[in-house]
Amino acid sequence: MPLIRLDYGGRHKNPERANNKIPDWIAQFAGKDFNRDEPHVHIYVESSGLSDLKWAVPLDYFELDGKRFSLRFITSFKDFLLATEEFAYIINILNFSDYFKVNGSLFE
């Protein structure tokens, strides 16, 4: 499993060019500039250099082992909770929903 992180509310710009170590499904987003309202997933790609951690793909494009996010944007606290829960599912954190309170607080 690659090292990944969910980013929402932050700006990011991918490197302008991809070398042959960057997978095509990520390389197609070379030069992509993500605005604050465009959630994305950062992916660690060992690419020989300082750009190893500088790659991201749109939230609705990311897939890992057939698992995807159902959201395209995060515009509310409800969306944030859903994206967080889906991220936990995608990276195989078991029983993540047990940490949610009924009143909507994220952690007990």
N, C-alpha and C positions, 0 to 999 in steps of 0.2 A: 504494500500500500504506500502511495506517495505521501510525503508530508504536505498537508494542505491546511488552509485556514479560510474561514468565511469573513468577508469584509463588506460592511454596509455603512454608508454614511461617510466613507473616505474616498479621496481621489487617488487615482493610480494611472500610470502610463507604462505600457509594455515597451520593451526594447523595440527599436525600429526594425531590426533584422533578426532572423533566427538562423542559427547554424544547423548543421546536419544532426546535432544531438537533440534538438527540440522536436518532439513529435508533431506531425502535421496538424492534428486536431487542436494543438496549442499554437503552433506557428501561424495559423491563419489569422490570429489576432495580433500579429506583430504591428507595433505602432498604435494599437488601440488605446485611446484615452478614456478612462472610466470617470464619469462625473460622480458627485456625491450621491445622487439619486439612483445610481446604477450598481446594485450589489453584484459582487463578483467573488470568485474563489481563487485565491493565490495557490500556486502549485510549485513546489520545489522541483526544479529540473536541473540536474547536474550538467552544466553546459560549458564547463571550463572557463570560469571567470566570475566577475562580480555580478553577473546577471542571473545567477542561479535562483535567487528568490524573487526575481522581478517579473515573473510571468503570472498572468491571471486570465481567466475566461469568465464570460457572463454567467450569472447564477443559473439561469434557465438552460444553459448549454452544458454545464458540467455533468458528467456521469461517471460513476465508479461501480464496477461490478453490476451493471444494469440498474443501479439506484440513482434517482435524479431528484432534484428539488421541484416542487410543484409551483413555486412562486417565480415570478419574473422581477417583481419589485417588493421592497419592504417599506410600507407606508404607514403602518400602525404597530402598536404594541402586540396585537394579535398576530400580525405577519411575522414580527420578530420572534415570538414564541414558536410559531410553526417552523420558521427557518432554522431555529436552534434545535428543535426536536428532529427535524429532517436531517440536519447535519449530523446529529448524534446517531441516527439510524444509518446514514450513509457510511460513517466510519465505525460502525458496529459497537457502539456503546449500548450495552444492554440495560434495560429498565430505567432509561433516562427519565421517562414520564413520572416515575415514582418520586422525583425530586420537585415536581410542580405541586404547589398548593392549590386547593380548589378555588381560592379567591384570585388566582392569577399571578401571585408572586412567583418569581422565577425559582428561587431556592429557599428551602426551609432554614 
